[in-house]
Amino acid sequence: MKAFIIDKYKSKDGGRIGQMPDPQLQPDEVLVEVHAAGINLLDSKIRNGEFKLILPYKAPFVLGHDVAGVITEVGAHVQQFKVGDAVYARPADHRIGTFADFIAIKEADVALKPEKLSMEEAASIPLVGLTAWQALIEKGNLKKGQKIFIQAGSGGVGTFAIQLAKYLGATVATTTSAANMKLVKSLGADVVIDYKKDDFEEILHGYDLVLNSQDGKTLEKSLRMLKPGGKLISISGPPDPEFAKEIGAPWFVKLIMHLLSSGVRKKAKRLNVGFTFLFMKANGAQLKEINSLINSGAIRPVVDKIFPFESIKEALSYVESGRAKGKVVVKMK
């Protein structure tokens, strides 16, 4: 099958389009013919080796964390899906590879594609949708009437998280550039700060929850704008000991994560606020919940650009530039 292949971390060519063997289907998996695949900054980070300590991939491997397509084969133990079903998914870690003609995915990680979405729109949802769901609902326990600060509101996670927070009844503050203010307001943001002109720390106070996706300096400033008992959930690091425990990391990786996050955890404790690192997990049941929000109109996908598969390197570069409004998608079919 045709695929976007990584032969070596940090390779000069940045990956190549070539041929890989078709996936071998396990009894609890479905084989999906890929119609479209979303591109995430995580793909670039994995290509560059930034996660190889916790997510080592043996080269050659295929990149890609978001998929929408049609099931062409089902494993012997699969009960929820059948051949011909249109589905979308974020494959589990160590099972990625959506930048290809086909991918085998565990049944538990798959959901039927939202009926009202095109394949390209559906492919933009899984990773950012699950990230926002797990941050705001699972870990953040965001409630009606609470205040949340979502950084980088015009990005992939930000555009989804703003809509989810508004659905949950929260007051939403976000940062973006002046050019994207209209977009984030249309998604429901109540307070919009031009990060190039204003300092959010001087404007926002007494917030219940922060979704942090930026650098360490921004994280520390965000801790200070939380009210006592508030929580900061970071999807950009540093990884903490709890995460190391979740993934069953070896002792030396646990030690590294302990050291990396010790400063932030101490500052959070001193301010009487919580700090948690989130690395989202594949979850078909949660995608099914997200389906209902999309089909009801409570959440809509925000797709910036759709690239042909042959231009996947260009698409990855565009995501790395930080200019994308919402998601970038490559079209396979």
LUMSEKOL-349984 format. One record per residue: residue number from 1; residue in one letter; chain; x, y, z of N, C-alpha, C in turn. Coordinates in steps of 0.1 Angstrom, whole numbers, padded with zeros to 4 digits. Atoms other than C-alpha are relative to their C-alpha. Layout:
MINU num residuo cadena  n.xx  n.yy  n.zz ca.xx ca.yy ca.zz  c.xx  c.yy  c.zz
MINU NUM       A      A     X     Y     Z     X     Y     Z     X     Y     Z
...
//
This chain:
MINU num residuo cadena  n.xx  n.yy  n.zz ca.xx ca.yy ca.zz  c.xx  c.yy  c.zz
MINU   1       M      A  0008 -0012  0000  0000  0000  0000  0009  0013  0000
MINU   2       K      A -0007 -0012  0000  0010  0036 -0005 -0001  0006  0014
MINU   3       A      A -0001 -0006 -0013  0021  0054  0027  0011  0011  0001
MINU   4       F      A -0010 -0010 -0003  0041  0083  0042  0009 -0006  0010
MINU   5       I      A -0009  0008 -0008  0071  0066  0057  0011  0008  0006
MINU   6       I      A -0011 -0006 -0007  0096  0077  0083  0011 -0011  0001
MINU   7       D      A -0011  0010  0000  0129  0058  0078  0010  0003  0012
MINU   8       K      A -0009 -0004 -0011  0148  0077  0106 -0005  0012  0006
MINU   9       Y      A  0003 -0012 -0007  0141  0102  0133  0009  0011 -0005
MINU  10       K      A -0007 -0012  0004  0151  0137  0123  0007 -0001 -0014
MINU  11       S      A -0006  0002  0014  0159  0126  0087 -0001  0013 -0008
MINU  12       K      A -0001 -0012  0008  0169  0153  0063 -0012  0001 -0010
MINU  13       D      A  0011  0000  0010  0142  0143  0038 -0014  0002  0006
MINU  14       G      A  0013 -0003 -0007  0115  0146  0065 -0011 -0011 -0003
MINU  15       G      A  0009  0011  0003  0099  0113  0054 -0002 -0001 -0015
MINU  16       R      A  0002  0002  0014  0089  0099  0020 -0013 -0008 -0003
MINU  17       I      A  0011  0008  0005  0059  0085  0001  0005 -0012 -0007
MINU  18       G      A -0005  0012  0006  0065  0049 -0007 -0010 -0012  0003
MINU  19       Q      A  0008  0012 -0002  0052  0013 -0004  0003 -0007  0013
MINU  20       M      A -0001  0008 -0013  0045 -0006  0029 -0009 -0012 -0001
MINU  21       P      A  0009  0012  0000  0030 -0040  0035 -0014  0004  0005
MINU  22       D      A  0014 -0002 -0006 -0008 -0041  0040  0000 -0004  0014
MINU  23       P      A  0001  0004 -0014 -0017 -0042  0077 -0006 -0014  0002
MINU  24       Q      A  0004  0013 -0004 -0022 -0076  0093 -0011  0001  0010
MINU  25       L      A  0012 -0002 -0009 -0057 -0077  0109  0000 -0010  0011
MINU  26       Q      A  0002  0008 -0012 -0061 -0090  0145 -0015 -0002  0002
MINU  27       P      A  0014  0004 -0002 -0093 -0106  0157 -0009  0012  0005
MINU  28       D      A  0008 -0011 -0006 -0104 -0074  0176  0002  0013 -0008
MINU  29       E      A -0003 -0012  0008 -0095 -0050  0148 -0009  0001 -0013
MINU  30       V      A  0007 -0003  0013 -0112 -0034  0117  0010  0005 -0009
MINU  31       L      A -0009 -0006  0010 -0094 -0026  0085 -0007  0011 -0007
MINU  32       V      A  0006 -0012  0006 -0101  0009  0073  0007  0005 -0012
MINU  33       E      A -0005 -0007  0012 -0096  0022  0038  0000  0015  0003
MINU  34       V      A -0001 -0014 -0004 -0083  0057  0045 -0005  0009 -0011
MINU  35       H      A  0004 -0010  0010 -0102  0085  0027  0006  0014  0003
MINU  36       A      A -0006 -0012 -0004 -0088  0114  0047  0007 -0002  0014
MINU  37       A      A -0008  0001 -0013 -0063  0119  0076  0003  0014  0005
MINU  38       G      A -0004 -0013 -0006 -0059  0149  0099  0014  0000  0004
MINU  39       I      A -0014 -0001 -0003 -0025  0163  0105  0001  0008  0013
MINU  40       N      A -0002 -0006 -0013 -0014  0173  0140  0015  0003  0003
MINU  41       L      A -0014 -0003 -0003  0017  0189  0155  0007 -0012  0006
MINU  42       L      A -0006  0012 -0005  0022  0156  0173  0007 -0008 -0010
MINU  43       D      A -0006  0008  0010  0030  0140  0140  0014  0006 -0003
MINU  44       S      A -0013 -0006  0002  0059  0165  0135  0009 -0003  0012
MINU  45       K      A -0008  0002 -0012  0071  0160  0171  0005 -0015  0000
MINU  46       I      A -0005  0014  0001  0072  0122  0166  0010 -0002 -0011
MINU  47       R      A -0009  0001  0012  0089  0125  0132  0014  0006  0005
MINU  48       N      A -0013 -0006 -0005  0116  0147  0150  0006 -0007  0012
MINU  49       G      A -0006  0008 -0011  0121  0122  0178 -0003  0006  0014
MINU  50       E      A  0002 -0007 -0012  0107  0145  0205 -0007 -0009  0011
MINU  51       F      A  0007  0009 -0009  0086  0116  0220  0006 -0014  0001
MINU  52       K      A -0005  0014  0001  0109  0087  0214  0003 -0007  0014
MINU  53       L      A -0002  0006 -0013  0116  0083  0251 -0012 -0007  0006
MINU  54       I      A  0013  0007 -0005  0079  0075  0259 -0008 -0007 -0011
MINU  55       L      A  0007  0006  0011  0067  0066  0224  0010 -0004 -0011
MINU  56       P      A -0010  0005  0010  0095  0047  0206 -0006 -0007 -0011
MINU  57       Y      A  0005  0007  0011  0087  0036  0171  0012 -0005 -0008
MINU  58       K      A -0011  0006  0007  0109  0012  0152 -0002  0003 -0015
MINU  59       A      A  0001 -0004  0014  0117  0025  0117  0002 -0012 -0009
MINU  60       P      A  0008 -0010  0005  0105  0023  0091 -0015 -0001  0006
MINU  61       F      A  0014  0000 -0005  0070  0034  0104 -0008  0011 -0008
MINU  62       V      A  0009 -0009  0007  0040  0053  0091 -0006  0010  0010
MINU  63       L      A  0006 -0010 -0008  0029  0086  0106 -0015  0001 -0001
MINU  64       G      A  0014 -0003  0001 -0007  0097  0113 -0008 -0004  0011
MINU  65       H      A  0008  0002 -0012 -0031  0100  0142 -0015  0002 -0001
MINU  66       D      A  0015 -0002  0002 -0065  0109  0127 -0004 -0007 -0013
MINU  67       V      A  0004  0006  0012 -0085  0090  0102 -0015  0000 -0002
MINU  68       A      A  0013  0002  0004 -0118  0089  0084  0000 -0009 -0012
MINU  69       G      A  0000  0009  0011 -0127  0061  0060 -0011 -0010  0001
MINU  70       V      A  0010  0010  0001 -0146  0030  0052  0006 -0014  0004
MINU  71       I      A -0004  0014 -0004 -0143 -0005  0068  0000 -0009 -0012
MINU  72       T      A  0000  0010  0010 -0132 -0031  0043  0001 -0014  0004
MINU  73       E      A -0002  0013 -0006 -0126 -0060  0066 -0002  0001  0015
MINU  74       V      A  0001  0000 -0014 -0135 -0070  0102  0006 -0012  0006
MINU  75       G      A -0006  0012 -0006 -0117 -0093  0126 -0011 -0009  0006
MINU  76       A      A  0009  0011 -0004 -0133 -0125  0139 -0008  0004  0012
MINU  77       H      A  0007 -0003 -0013 -0142 -0110  0173 -0007  0014  0000
MINU  78       V      A  0007 -0013  0000 -0156 -0076  0161 -0015 -0002 -0001
MINU  79       Q      A  0014  0001 -0001 -0192 -0071  0169 -0008  0013 -0003
MINU  80       Q      A  0007 -0013  0001 -0200 -0033  0166  0000  0005 -0014
MINU  81       F      A -0001 -0006  0013 -0190 -0027  0130  0000 -0011 -0011
MINU  82       K      A  0001  0009  0011 -0194 -0043  0096  0007  0007 -0013
MINU  83       V      A -0006 -0005  0013 -0178 -0040  0061 -0010  0011 -0006
MINU  84       G      A  0008 -0010  0007 -0190 -0008  0044 -0003  0012  0010
MINU  85       D      A  0003 -0011 -0009 -0194  0013  0076  0010  0011 -0002
MINU  86       A      A -0009 -0012  0000 -0180  0049  0074  0003  0003  0014
MINU  87       V      A -0004 -0001 -0014 -0160  0054  0105  0011  0011  0001
MINU  88       Y      A -0012 -0009 -0002 -0134  0078  0121  0006 -0004  0013
MINU  89       A      A -0007  0005 -0012 -0108  0072  0148  0013  0008  0002
MINU  90       R      A -0014 -0004 -0004 -0076  0082  0166  0006 -0014  0004
MINU  91       P      A -0006  0013 -0004 -0056  0049  0166  0008  0001  0013
MINU  92       A      A -0008  0000 -0013 -0039  0039  0199  0015  0003 -0003
MINU  93       D      A -0015 -0002  0001 -0003  0049  0205  0006 -0014 -0003
MINU  94       H      A -0007  0012  0005  0021  0024  0189 -0008 -0008 -0011
MINU  95       R      A  0008  0006  0011 -0007  0016  0164 -0004  0011 -0010
MINU  96       I      A  0003 -0011  0009 -0006  0049  0145  0003 -0004 -0015
MINU  97       G      A -0003  0003  0014 -0002  0051  0107 -0011  0003 -0010
MINU  98       T      A  0012 -0003  0009 -0032  0069  0091  0004  0007 -0013
MINU  99       F      A -0005 -0006  0012 -0010  0085  0064  0003 -0012 -0010
MINU 100       A      A -0001  0012  0009 -0016  0054  0042 -0013 -0004 -0006
MINU 101       D      A  0012  0005  0007 -0041  0036  0020 -0009 -0007  0010
MINU 102       F      A  0008  0008 -0010 -0052  0013  0049  0007  0001  0013
MINU 103       I      A -0005  0002 -0013 -0049  0010  0086 -0009 -0009  0008
MINU 104       A      A  0007  0009 -0009 -0059 -0017  0111 -0001  0007  0014
MINU 105       I      A  0002 -0007 -0013 -0075 -0002  0143 -0009 -0009  0009
MINU 106       K      A  0008  0007 -0009 -0089 -0018  0174 -0014  0005  0000
MINU 107       E      A  0015 -0004  0000 -0127 -0019  0175 -0003  0010  0010
MINU 108       A      A  0003 -0009 -0011 -0127 -0001  0208  0004  0014 -0002
MINU 109       D      A -0005 -0014  0003 -0110  0029  0193 -0007  0007 -0011
MINU 110       V      A  0007 -0005  0012 -0134  0034  0164 -0014  0004  0003
MINU 111       A      A  0014 -0004 -0001 -0167  0052  0161 -0006  0002 -0014
MINU 112       L      A  0006 -0003  0013 -0192  0056  0132  0003  0015 -0003
MINU 113       K      A -0002 -0013  0004 -0185  0088  0113 -0012  0009  0002
MINU 114       P      A  0012 -0008 -0001 -0208  0117  0121 -0007  0002 -0014
MINU 115       E      A  0007  0001  0013 -0235  0116  0094  0001  0013 -0008
MINU 116       K      A  0001 -0013  0007 -0235  0153  0086  0014  0005 -0005
MINU 117       L      A -0013 -0004  0003 -0197  0155  0081  0006 -0007 -0012
MINU 118       S      A -0008  0006  0011 -0176  0149  0050  0011 -0008  0006
MINU 119       M      A -0011  0008 -0005 -0147  0125  0053  0011  0010  0005
MINU 120       E      A -0010 -0010 -0004 -0123  0155  0054 -0003  0007  0013
MINU 121       E      A  0004 -0006 -0013 -0143  0172  0082  0001 -0010  0011
MINU 122       A      A -0001  0011 -0010 -0145  0139  0101  0014 -0003  0004
MINU 123       A      A -0014  0003 -0003 -0108  0133  0099  0007  0011  0008
MINU 124       S      A -0005 -0011 -0008 -0102  0167  0115 -0003 -0001  0015
MINU 125       I      A  0005  0000 -0013 -0119  0157  0147  0007 -0009  0011
MINU 126       P      A -0003  0009 -0011 -0106  0126  0166  0011  0005  0010
MINU 127       L      A -0010 -0004 -0010 -0073  0138  0182 -0004  0012  0008
MINU 128       V      A  0003 -0012 -0008 -0084  0173  0191 -0013 -0002  0008
MINU 129       G      A  0013  0002 -0008 -0119  0162  0201  0002 -0008  0012
MINU 130       L      A -0003  0008 -0012 -0106  0135  0224  0009  0008  0010
MINU 131       T      A -0008 -0008 -0009 -0080  0159  0238 -0008  0009  0008
MINU 132       A      A  0009 -0010 -0007 -0106  0185  0247 -0009 -0007  0009
MINU 133       W      A  0009  0007 -0008 -0130  0159  0260  0007 -0005  0013
MINU 134       Q      A -0008  0006 -0012 -0104  0142  0283  0005  0011  0009
MINU 135       A      A -0005 -0011 -0008 -0091  0176  0295 -0011  0007  0007
MINU 136       L      A  0011 -0008 -0007 -0124  0194  0302 -0009 -0008  0008
MINU 137       I      A  0010  0008 -0007 -0146  0165  0312  0006 -0010  0009
MINU 138       E      A -0006  0010 -0009 -0125  0137  0325  0009  0005  0011
MINU 139       K      A -0009 -0006 -0010 -0097  0156  0342 -0004  0013  0006
MINU 140       G      A  0004 -0013 -0005 -0111  0191  0345 -0013  0001  0007
MINU 141       N      A  0013  0000 -0006 -0146  0182  0355 -0007  0014 -0001
MINU 142       L      A  0005 -0013  0002 -0157  0215  0340 -0016  0000  0002
MINU 143       K      A  0015 -0001 -0003 -0192  0226  0353 -0006  0013 -0005
MINU 144       K      A  0007 -0012  0004 -0218  0251  0342  0003  0011  0010
MINU 145       G      A -0002 -0012 -0008 -0210  0286  0355  0015  0002  0003
MINU 146       Q      A -0015 -0002 -0003 -0172  0280  0359  0006  0008 -0012
MINU 147       K      A -0007 -0008  0010 -0146  0300  0340  0013 -0008 -0004
MINU 148       I      A -0011  0007  0005 -0120  0284  0318  0008  0009 -0010
MINU 149       F      A -0009 -0006  0010 -0090  0298  0299  0006 -0010 -0009
MINU 150       I      A -0005  0009  0010 -0082  0280  0267  0010  0008 -0008
MINU 151       Q      A -0010 -0007  0007 -0049  0291  0252 -0001 -0004 -0015
MINU 152       A      A -0001  0003  0015 -0044  0294  0214 -0014 -0004 -0006
MINU 153       G      A  0013  0003  0004 -0081  0295  0206 -0003 -0003 -0014
MINU 154       S      A  0003  0003  0014 -0078  0294  0169  0007 -0013 -0006
MINU 155       G      A -0006  0012  0004 -0057  0262  0168 -0009 -0012  0000
MINU 156       G      A  0008  0012  0001 -0069  0227  0164 -0008 -0004  0012
MINU 157       V      A  0006  0003 -0013 -0075  0219  0200 -0009  0011  0005
MINU 158       G      A  0007 -0012 -0005 -0086  0254  0208 -0014  0002 -0006
MINU 159       T      A  0013 -0002  0006 -0114  0256  0183 -0010 -0010  0004
MINU 160       F      A  0009  0011 -0005 -0129  0223  0195 -0003  0003  0015
MINU 161       A      A  0001 -0002 -0014 -0123  0231  0232 -0009  0011  0004
MINU 162       I      A  0008 -0012 -0003 -0140  0265  0231 -0015 -0005 -0002
MINU 163       Q      A  0014  0004  0003 -0172  0249  0216 -0004 -0010  0011
MINU 164       L      A  0003  0010 -0010 -0171  0220  0241 -0003  0007  0014
MINU 165       A      A  0002 -0007 -0013 -0167  0244  0271 -0013  0008  0000
MINU 166       K      A  0012 -0008  0000 -0196  0266  0259 -0012 -0010  0001
MINU 167       Y      A  0011  0010 -0001 -0218  0234  0255 -0001 -0004  0015
MINU 168       L      A  0001  0004 -0014 -0209  0226  0291 -0005  0012  0009
MINU 169       G      A  0006 -0011 -0007 -0221  0261  0302  0011  0009  0007
MINU 170       A      A -0011 -0007 -0006 -0187  0276  0311  0002  0014 -0007
MINU 171       T      A -0005 -0013  0006 -0174  0312  0305  0014 -0003 -0005
MINU 172       V      A -0013  0004  0006 -0145  0309  0281  0008  0013 -0004
MINU 173       A      A -0010 -0010  0004 -0115  0332  0277  0011 -0007 -0008
MINU 174       T      A -0010  0006  0009 -0089  0326  0250  0009  0011 -0005
MINU 175       T      A -0009 -0009  0006 -0059  0341  0233  0001 -0004 -0015
MINU 176       T      A -0002  0003  0015 -0054  0345  0195  0006  0013 -0005
MINU 177       S      A -0005 -0013  0007 -0041  0371  0170 -0013  0008 -0004
MINU 178       A      A  0012 -0009  0004 -0063  0400  0159 -0007 -0006 -0012
MINU 179       A      A  0006  0005  0012 -0069  0383  0126 -0009 -0012  0002
MINU 180       N      A  0008  0012 -0003 -0085  0353  0143 -0011  0003  0010
MINU 181       M      A  0010 -0003 -0010 -0107  0371  0168 -0014 -0003 -0004
MINU 182       K      A  0013  0002  0005 -0138  0369  0147 -0003 -0015  0000
MINU 183       L      A  0002  0015  0000 -0134  0331  0143 -0002 -0005  0014
MINU 184       V      A  0002  0005 -0014 -0130  0324  0181 -0013  0005  0006
MINU 185       K      A  0013 -0005 -0005 -0159  0346  0189 -0012 -0007 -0005
MINU 186       S      A  0011  0007  0007 -0181  0328  0164 -0001 -0014  0006
MINU 187       L      A  0001  0013 -0007 -0172  0296  0183 -0005  0000  0014
MINU 188       G      A  0006 -0001 -0014 -0184  0310  0216  0009  0006  0010
MINU 189       A      A -0009 -0006 -0010 -0154  0326  0233 -0006  0013  0005
MINU 190       D      A  0006 -0012 -0007 -0166  0353  0258  0010  0011  0001
MINU 191       V      A -0011 -0010 -0001 -0132  0370  0264  0011 -0004 -0009
MINU 192       V      A -0011  0003  0010 -0107  0372  0236  0011  0010  0001
MINU 193       I      A -0012 -0008 -0003 -0072  0385  0242  0010 -0001 -0012
MINU 194       D      A -0010 -0001  0011 -0048  0396  0214  0013 -0002  0007
MINU 195       Y      A -0012  0004 -0007 -0017  0378  0226  0012  0009 -0004
MINU 196       K      A -0011 -0008  0005  0005  0401  0205  0000  0014  0006
MINU 197       K      A  0002 -0013 -0005 -0008  0432  0222 -0002  0001  0016
MINU 198       D      A  0003  0000 -0014 -0020  0423  0257  0005 -0012  0008
MINU 199       D      A -0005  0011 -0008 -0008  0401  0286 -0012 -0005  0008
MINU 200       F      A  0012  0006 -0006 -0036  0377  0297  0001  0000  0015
MINU 201       E      A -0001  0000 -0014 -0022  0376  0332 -0005  0012  0007
MINU 202       E      A  0004 -0013 -0005 -0031  0412  0337 -0015  0002 -0001
MINU 203       I      A  0015 -0002  0003 -0067  0407  0325 -0008 -0011  0006
MINU 204       L      A  0008  0012 -0005 -0078  0372  0337  0004 -0003  0014
MINU 205       H      A -0002  0003 -0014 -0082  0364  0374 -0011 -0009  0005
MINU 206       G      A  0010  0008 -0007 -0100  0338  0395 -0006 -0010 -0009
MINU 207       Y      A  0006  0010  0009 -0104  0311  0368  0001 -0014  0007
MINU 208       D      A  0001  0014 -0005 -0114  0275  0376  0009 -0009 -0007
MINU 209       L      A -0007  0010  0008 -0096  0258  0348  0008  0007 -0011
MINU 210       V      A -0008 -0005  0011 -0068  0264  0323  0004 -0012 -0008
MINU 211       L      A -0005  0010  0010 -0061  0243  0292  0013  0006 -0006
MINU 212       N      A -0013 -0005  0004 -0024  0249  0286  0006 -0008 -0012
MINU 213       S      A -0006  0007  0012 -0009  0242  0252  0013  0007 -0005
MINU 214       Q      A -0012 -0008  0004  0020  0267  0251  0012 -0003  0008
MINU 215       D      A -0013  0002 -0006  0055  0271  0266 -0001  0001  0015
MINU 216       G      A -0001  0000 -0015  0067  0269  0302 -0003  0014  0006
MINU 217       K      A  0002 -0013 -0006  0066  0307  0307 -0015  0003  0000
MINU 218       T      A  0014 -0002  0001  0029  0308  0296 -0007 -0009  0011
MINU 219       L      A  0006  0009 -0010  0022  0278  0319  0001  0007  0014
MINU 220       E      A -0001 -0006 -0013  0036  0296  0350 -0009  0012  0002
MINU 221       K      A  0010 -0012 -0001  0016  0328  0343 -0014 -0005  0001
MINU 222       S      A  0014  0006 -0001 -0015  0306  0339 -0003 -0005  0014
MINU 223       L      A  0002  0004 -0014 -0010  0291  0373 -0004  0011  0009
MINU 224       R      A  0002 -0011 -0009 -0011  0325  0389 -0014  0006 -0003
MINU 225       M      A  0013 -0006  0002 -0045  0334  0373 -0011 -0009  0004
MINU 226       L      A  0010  0009 -0006 -0062  0304  0388 -0005  0004  0014
MINU 227       K      A  0004 -0002 -0014 -0083  0307  0419  0005 -0011  0008
MINU 228       P      A -0004  0011 -0008 -0073  0286  0449 -0009 -0012 -0002
MINU 229       G      A  0008  0012  0003 -0084  0250  0442 -0002 -0002 -0015
MINU 230       G      A  0001  0002  0015 -0083  0256  0404  0009 -0010 -0005
MINU 231       K      A -0008  0010  0006 -0067  0233  0380  0006  0005 -0013
MINU 232       L      A -0006 -0002  0013 -0043  0236  0351  0003 -0014 -0006
MINU 233       I      A -0003  0012  0007 -0042  0208  0326  0008  0003 -0012
MINU 234       S      A -0009 -0003  0011 -0013  0209  0302  0001 -0011 -0010
MINU 235       I      A -0002  0010  0010 -0011  0191  0269  0013  0002 -0007
MINU 236       S      A -0013 -0003  0007  0023  0205  0260  0012 -0002  0010
MINU 237       G      A -0011  0003 -0010  0043  0193  0291  0001  0010  0011
MINU 238       P      A -0009  0012  0000  0061  0188  0312 -0008 -0012  0005
MINU 239       P      A  0007  0012 -0005  0050  0152  0318  0003 -0002  0015
MINU 240       D      A -0002  0001 -0014  0045  0144  0354  0001 -0015  0005
MINU 241       P      A -0001  0014 -0004  0050  0112  0376 -0013 -0008 -0002
MINU 242       E      A  0012  0007  0002  0013  0103  0373 -0001 -0006 -0014
MINU 243       F      A  0000  0005  0014  0017  0101  0335  0010 -0011 -0002
MINU 244       A      A -0010  0011  0001  0048  0080  0339 -0006 -0013  0005
MINU 245       K      A  0007  0012 -0006  0028  0056  0361 -0010 -0006 -0010
MINU 246       E      A  0011  0004  0009 -0001  0055  0336  0006 -0008 -0012
MINU 247       I      A -0006  0007  0012  0022  0044  0307  0009 -0012  0004
MINU 248       G      A -0009  0011 -0005  0042  0019  0329  0014  0003 -0004
MINU 249       A      A -0013 -0004  0004  0074  0038  0322  0011 -0007  0009
MINU 250       P      A -0011  0006 -0008  0107  0022  0333  0005  0011  0010
MINU 251       W      A -0004 -0009 -0012  0123  0037  0365  0007  0012 -0004
MINU 252       F      A -0008 -0012  0004  0147  0060  0347 -0008  0010 -0007
MINU 253       V      A  0009 -0009  0007  0119  0075  0326 -0009  0007  0011
MINU 254       K      A  0008 -0006 -0011  0098  0080  0358  0009  0011  0007
MINU 255       L      A -0009 -0010 -0007  0128  0098  0374  0001  0012 -0009
MINU 256       I      A -0001 -0012  0009  0132  0121  0343 -0012  0008  0001
MINU 257       M      A  0013 -0007  0000  0095  0130  0344 -0002  0007  0013
MINU 258       H      A  0001 -0006 -0013  0097  0136  0381  0008  0013  0001
MINU 259       L      A -0009 -0012  0000  0126  0160  0376 -0005  0011 -0009
MINU 260       L      A  0005 -0010  0009  0111  0177  0346 -0012  0008  0005
MINU 261       S      A  0013 -0007 -0004  0078  0186  0363  0001  0005  0015
MINU 262       S      A -0001 -0004 -0014  0091  0192  0399 -0002  0014  0002
MINU 263       G      A  0001 -0014 -0002  0094  0229  0395 -0014  0005 -0001
MINU 264       V      A  0014 -0003  0002  0059  0233  0381 -0009 -0005  0011
MINU 265       R      A  0008  0006 -0011  0044  0210  0407  0001  0008  0013
MINU 266       K      A -0003 -0007 -0012  0060  0229  0435 -0007  0014  0000
MINU 267       K      A  0007 -0013  0001  0047  0263  0422 -0015 -0002  0001
MINU 268       A      A  0015  0003 -0001  0012  0248  0418 -0004 -0002  0015
MINU 269       K      A  0003  0003 -0014  0013  0235  0454  0000  0013  0008
MINU 270       R      A -0002 -0013 -0008  0025  0269  0467 -0012  0009 -0002
MINU 271       L      A  0011 -0008  0003 -0004  0286  0449 -0014 -0007  0003
MINU 272       N      A  0012  0007 -0003 -0029  0260  0461 -0009 -0003 -0012
MINU 273       V      A  0007  0004  0012 -0038  0249  0426  0005 -0013 -0005
MINU 274       G      A -0004  0013  0005 -0036  0217  0407  0007  0000 -0014
MINU 275       F      A -0007  0001  0013 -0013  0207  0378 -0001 -0014 -0004
MINU 276       T      A  0001  0014  0006 -0019  0177  0355  0005  0001 -0014
MINU 277       F      A -0004  0002  0014 -0002  0166  0323 -0010 -0010 -0007
MINU 278       L      A  0009  0009  0007 -0025  0151  0297  0006 -0004 -0014
MINU 279       F      A -0003  0005  0013 -0015  0129  0268 -0012 -0009 -0004
MINU 280       M      A  0013  0007  0003 -0048  0119  0252  0002 -0014 -0004
MINU 281       K      A  0000  0014  0003 -0057  0083  0247 -0012 -0002 -0010
MINU 282       A      A  0011  0005  0009 -0077  0066  0219 -0012 -0005  0008
MINU 283       N      A  0012  0004 -0007 -0113  0061  0229 -0012  0001 -0010
MINU 284       G      A  0011  0000  0009 -0141  0050  0205 -0013  0004  0007
MINU 285       A      A  0012 -0003 -0007 -0168  0054  0232 -0001  0015  0001
MINU 286       Q      A  0001 -0015 -0001 -0159  0091  0237 -0002  0006 -0014
MINU 287       L      A  0003 -0006  0014 -0159  0097  0199 -0015 -0002 -0003
MINU 288       K      A  0014  0002  0002 -0194  0083  0199 -0008  0011  0007
MINU 289       E      A  0007 -0011 -0008 -0204  0109  0226  0002  0013 -0008
MINU 290       I      A -0003 -0012  0008 -0187  0136  0204 -0009  0000 -0012
MINU 291       N      A  0009  0001  0011 -0208  0123  0175 -0013  0008  0002
MINU 292       S      A  0013 -0006 -0003 -0240  0134  0192  0000  0015  0001
MINU 293       L      A -0001 -0015  0000 -0227  0169  0198  0002  0006 -0014
MINU 294       I      A -0001 -0004  0014 -0217  0172  0162 -0013 -0001 -0008
MINU 295       N      A  0013  0002  0007 -0249  0158  0148 -0011  0010  0005
MINU 296       S      A  0010 -0010 -0005 -0269  0182  0171  0003  0014 -0004
MINU 297       G      A -0004 -0014  0004 -0249  0212  0158  0007  0007  0012
MINU 298       A      A -0006 -0007 -0011 -0234  0220  0192  0015  0002 -0002
MINU 299       I      A -0014 -0002  0003 -0199  0215  0178  0001 -0002 -0015
MINU 300       R      A -0003  0002  0015 -0187  0220  0142  0015  0000 -0002
MINU 301       P      A -0015  0001  0003 -0153  0211  0127  0005  0014 -0006
MINU 302       V      A -0006 -0011  0006 -0130  0239  0118  0012 -0005 -0008
MINU 303       V      A -0010  0005  0009 -0109  0229  0088  0006  0012 -0008
MINU 304       D      A -0007 -0011  0007 -0083  0254  0074  0003 -0004 -0014
MINU 305       K      A -0004  0004  0014 -0068  0236  0044 -0001 -0015 -0001
MINU 306       I      A -0001  0014  0004 -0071  0203  0026  0010 -0002 -0010
MINU 307       F      A -0011  0002  0009 -0040  0190  0009 -0002 -0014 -0007
MINU 308       P      A -0001  0014  0006 -0037  0161 -0016  0011 -0008  0007
MINU 309       F      A -0010  0008 -0007 -0017  0132 -0002  0014  0002 -0005
MINU 310       E      A -0013 -0002  0006  0011  0139 -0026  0007  0013  0006
MINU 311       S      A -0005 -0013 -0006  0016  0173 -0008  0001 -0001  0015
MINU 312       I      A  0000  0002 -0014  0018  0158  0027  0011  0007  0007
MINU 313       K      A -0011 -0007 -0007  0052  0173  0035 -0003  0015  0001
MINU 314       E      A  0005 -0014  0000  0038  0208  0026 -0010  0002  0011
MINU 315       A      A  0010 -0001 -0011  0009  0201  0049  0006  0000  0013
MINU 316       L      A -0006  0001 -0013  0031  0191  0078  0008  0013  0003
MINU 317       S      A -0007 -0013 -0001  0052  0223  0072 -0010  0011  0004
MINU 318       Y      A  0010 -0010 -0003  0020  0244  0073 -0004 -0001  0014
MINU 319       V      A  0004  0002 -0014  0010  0229  0106  0011  0005  0009
MINU 320       E      A -0012 -0005 -0008  0045  0235  0120  0001  0015  0001
MINU 321       S      A -0002 -0014  0001  0043  0271  0110 -0009  0007  0011
MINU 322       G      A  0009 -0006 -0010  0015  0277  0136 -0011  0010 -0006
MINU 323       R      A  0009 -0009  0006 -0006  0296  0111 -0014 -0006 -0003
MINU 324       A      A  0012  0006  0003 -0034  0271  0107 -0012  0004  0010
MINU 325       K      A  0012 -0003 -0008 -0069  0281  0119 -0008 -0013  0000
MINU 326       G      A  0007  0013  0000 -0084  0248  0131  0010 -0010 -0005
MINU 327       K      A -0008  0011  0004 -0072  0217  0114  0004  0000 -0014
MINU 328       V      A -0004  0002  0014 -0053  0207  0083 -0002 -0015 -0003
MINU 329       V      A  0004  0014  0003 -0063  0175  0065  0007 -0004 -0014
MINU 330       V      A -0004  0005  0013 -0048  0154  0037 -0011 -0010 -0005
MINU 331       K      A  0010  0008  0007 -0071  0137  0012  0006 -0012 -0007
MINU 332       M      A -0006  0012  0007 -0063  0101  0002 -0009 -0004 -0012
MINU 333       K      A  0009  0004  0010 -0094  0094 -0019 -0007  0011 -0006
//
